[in-house]
Amino acid sequence: MPRYKLRIDGPLGRIETVVEDPGLARRGVALIAHPHPLHGGSLRNKVVQTAARALGELGYVAVRPNFRGVGQSDGDFDHGRGEVDDMAAIAEFVCARYPGLPVVLIGFSFGAYVQVKLGSRLACKGLLLIAPAVNMFDFGDVPGPCLVLHGAHDALVPLGAVRAWAQPQGLRLAIVEGADHFFHGKLSELKRLIVDLCEC
């Protein structure tokens, strides 16, 4: 699958972004947000790359930006506020180049928080939240259809906290048995779940 590395204009400068394009098989755009920048999160995170591969197999243009201050992206960490603005700028850029394609928002951990906030500003087909850090950030209600994937043995974000947040909203929750927060040793299973559950 062709892969392009871009630096897209954002509110504070350029945003390093990797785009993987399935070509004529395109059925949508998947905008993928990585985990917390101050704890090593980047577009090269293995969960983020796994999600990109899975969505690419399903025919989505997989778009992975680095948040501000990460890699070659300009700016500094902004506790989620500026990161949402950056993702909105990426979405505007990508949607102009792939007009008419539906957008899905995917986020891992802190990235899930950013995508929920972006979802309230951007029309999207749905959200895929992987190990959303609901015990660390005020997610609020999810705007639209949503699938949550979570590790059964996540010590950073306990499964009980995710259930307590997801169930009152009627969100679909799929559990990866034996998985920790970073899905060590479970990336293949995570990929299969994404492909299987997002196929429709």
ABEGO torsion letter per residue (X at the ends): XBBBBBBBBBAAEBBBBBBBBAEAABAEBBBBBBBBAAAGBBAABAAAAAAAAAAAAAGBBBBBBBBBGBEABBEBBAGGAAAAAAAAAAAAAAAAABBGBBBBBBBBEAAAAAAAAAAAABBBAEBBBBGBBAAABBAEBBBEBBBBBBBAABAABBAAAAAAAAAAAGBBBBBBBGBBAAGBGAAAAAAAAAAAAAAX
